[in-house]
């Protein structure tokens, strides 16, 4: 199933473009346009050092829209019907797709960070911190992919899946500390940003790159990934099993 997911992904260039080129464009444009507004007195490299994590995470999370679309396409193309009459676990089609997405996400992180390094980003926390920096967004993306699969299992059209998940991901991205510091957000948005998984993974990645106290954010990121996997995985399999 993972091999099939990778094959379909290669045949769908827009899926790869969403995960790679969109965050690169946002990283470049927003760093040049808004960097000095968000961090007055900081250089371009200083803002890239701060904001690169959220652009990496956006590539991972918005790339997961392709997971929802692919899940719906399997339902409408008759592929699911073939699986239902075969001795295949109901978890296997979802897990295979999500493992393929994890490999895509790892590639997306590498490409986006190559651009960030060219713009001045640097790691100052050793090899272990650099490894953690690359692993954390892939871990969170694994949980987000299960959420996408669960949503796609219960909706009936690609348009509904994309519009609902796109709106949710945009809210999570902008109501976070990914682009601006927590105290720069409106008062009503600060509690939301503090609990937001994207805030946690962005803070953890900054700590992994530059040092400091970031263990709590690492644990929160892992907890969100596990929670999304367990809850959304259960809902996805339940919806799949109950669908006629």
C-alpha positions in Angstrom: 0.0 0.0 0.0 2.9 2.4 0.7 4.5 1.6 -2.6 1.1 2.3 -4.3 0.8 5.6 -2.5 4.3 6.7 -3.6 3.5 5.7 -7.2 0.3 7.7 -7.2 2.1 10.6 -5.7 4.7 10.7 -8.4 1.9 10.7 -11.0 0.3 13.7 -9.3 2.8 16.6 -9.5 0.4 19.0 -7.8 0.6 17.0 -4.6 4.3 17.4 -4.5 4.1 21.1 -5.5 1.7 21.8 -2.6 4.1 20.3 -0.1 7.3 21.9 -1.5 6.8 25.0 -3.6 4.0 26.6 -1.6 6.1 26.9 1.7 9.1 28.0 -0.3 7.1 30.8 -1.9 5.6 31.9 1.4 9.0 31.7 3.2 10.6 34.0 0.6 7.7 36.5 0.2 6.8 36.9 3.9 10.4 37.0 5.1 11.2 39.8 2.6 7.9 41.7 3.1 7.1 41.3 6.8 10.3 40.3 8.6 11.3 43.7 9.8 7.7 44.4 10.9 7.5 41.3 13.1 11.1 41.5 14.4 12.1 45.2 14.3 15.8 45.6 13.9 16.4 42.0 12.9 18.1 41.1 9.7 16.5 38.9 7.0 18.4 36.0 8.3 17.1 36.7 11.8 13.5 36.5 10.7 14.2 33.4 8.7 15.7 31.8 11.8 12.5 32.6 13.7 9.9 31.8 11.0 11.4 28.9 9.0 9.8 26.3 11.3 6.2 27.3 10.5 6.8 27.3 6.8 8.2 23.8 7.1 5.2 22.7 9.1 2.8 24.4 6.6 4.4 22.3 3.8 3.7 19.2 5.8 0.2 20.0 6.9 -1.1 21.5 3.6 0.5 18.6 1.7 -1.8 16.4 3.8 -4.7 17.8 1.8 -3.6 15.4 -0.9 -4.1 12.6 1.6 -7.8 13.5 2.0 -8.2 13.8 -1.8 -6.6 10.5 -2.5 -8.7 8.8 0.2 -11.9 10.1 -1.5 -10.6 9.1 -4.9 -10.1 5.5 -3.7 -13.7 5.4 -2.6 -15.2 6.8 -5.8 -12.9 4.9 -8.2 -13.9 1.5 -6.9 -10.6 0.6 -5.3 -12.1 0.4 -1.9 -14.8 -2.0 -3.2 -12.0 -4.3 -4.4 -10.3 -4.2 -1.0 -13.6 -5.0 0.8 -13.8 -8.4 -0.9 -10.1 -9.1 -0.2 -8.4 -10.3 3.0 -7.0 -6.9 3.7 -7.1 -5.1 7.1 -9.2 -1.9 7.1 -6.1 -0.1 8.5 -3.8 -1.1 5.7 -5.0 1.3 2.9 -4.9 4.3 5.3 -1.6 3.4 6.9 0.0 2.7 3.5 -1.1 6.1 2.2 0.1 7.8 5.4 3.5 6.2 5.4 4.0 7.3 1.8 3.0 10.8 2.9 5.6 10.7 5.7 8.3 10.0 3.1 7.1 12.9 1.0 7.0 15.1 4.1 10.6 14.3 4.9 11.6 15.3 1.4 9.6 18.5 1.7 11.4 19.4 4.9 14.8 19.0 3.3 14.0 21.1 0.3 12.4 24.0 2.3 15.3 24.0 4.7 17.8 24.2 1.8 16.1 27.4 0.8 16.1 28.7 4.4 19.8 28.0 4.7 20.4 29.9 1.5 18.5 32.8 3.2 20.7 32.7 6.3 19.2 30.0 8.6 21.7 28.1 10.7 21.7 25.4 13.4 23.5 26.2 16.7 22.5 23.2 18.8 24.6 20.4 17.5 23.8 17.4 15.4 21.1 16.0 17.7 19.3 19.3 17.5 19.4 19.3 13.7 18.1 15.7 13.6 15.2 16.6 15.9 14.5 19.7 13.8 13.8 17.5 10.8 12.0 14.7 12.7 9.4 16.8 14.6 7.4 18.1 11.6 7.2 14.6 10.1 6.0 13.3 13.4 3.2 15.9 13.6 2.4 15.4 10.0 1.8 11.7 10.6 -1.0 12.7 13.1 -2.4 15.4 10.8 -2.6 12.8 7.9 -4.8 10.6 10.1 -7.0 13.5 10.7 -7.3 14.1 7.0 -8.1 10.4 6.4 -10.8 10.5 9.0 -12.4 13.6 7.5 -12.3 12.1 4.0 -14.0 9.0 5.3 -17.1 10.9 6.4 -17.6 13.5 3.7 -18.9 12.8 0.2 -17.0 15.1 -2.1 -13.5 16.3 -2.8 -14.7 19.9 -2.6 -16.1 19.5 0.9 -13.0 17.7 2.1 -10.6 20.3 0.7 -12.6 23.4 1.7 -13.1 22.2 5.3 -9.6 21.0 5.9 -8.0 24.0 4.1 -9.9 26.4 6.4 -8.9 24.5 9.5 -5.2 24.4 8.5 -5.2 28.1 7.7 -6.7 29.0 11.1 -4.2 26.8 12.9 -1.3 28.3 10.9 -2.1 31.9 11.5 -3.4 31.6 15.1 0.0 30.4 16.2 3.4 31.7 17.2 4.7 30.6 13.8 4.8 34.0 12.2 4.8 36.4 15.2 5.7 36.1 18.9 2.9 35.3 21.4 2.8 38.7 23.0 2.2 40.3 19.6 -1.0 38.5 19.0 -4.4 40.0 20.2 -5.3 39.0 23.7 -8.2 36.7 22.6 -5.9 34.8 20.3 -3.0 34.2 22.8 -4.7 31.2 24.6 -5.5 29.6 21.3 -1.9 30.1 20.0 -0.5 28.8 23.3 -2.4 25.5 22.9 -2.0 25.2 19.1 0.0 22.2 18.0 1.6 24.3 15.3 2.9 26.7 18.0 4.3 23.8 19.9 6.1 22.2 17.0 7.4 25.6 15.8 8.8 26.4 19.3 10.3 23.0 19.6 12.0 23.3 16.2 13.4 26.7 17.2 14.8 25.2 20.4 16.2 22.3 18.5 18.0 24.8 16.2 19.2 27.4 18.7 19.0 25.7 22.2 17.1 26.7 25.2 14.3 25.1 27.2 12.2 23.3 24.6 11.5 19.9 26.1 7.9 20.8 27.0 7.2 21.7 23.4 8.7 18.5 22.1 6.5 16.5 24.4 3.5 18.5 23.5 4.2 17.9 19.8 4.5 14.2 20.3 1.4 14.1 22.4 -0.6 15.9 19.7 0.7 13.4 17.1 -0.2 10.4 19.2 -3.6 11.8 20.1 -4.5 12.6 16.5 -3.3 9.2 15.3 -5.3 7.2 17.9 -8.5 9.3 17.8 -8.6 9.9 14.1 -7.3 6.5 13.2 -10.2 4.9 15.2 -12.7 7.2 13.6 -11.3 6.5 10.1 -11.4 2.7 10.5 -14.9 2.9 12.1 -16.2 5.0 9.3 -14.6 2.7 6.7 -16.1 -0.4 8.3 -19.6 1.1 8.6 -19.7 2.4 5.0 -21.9 0.2 2.8 
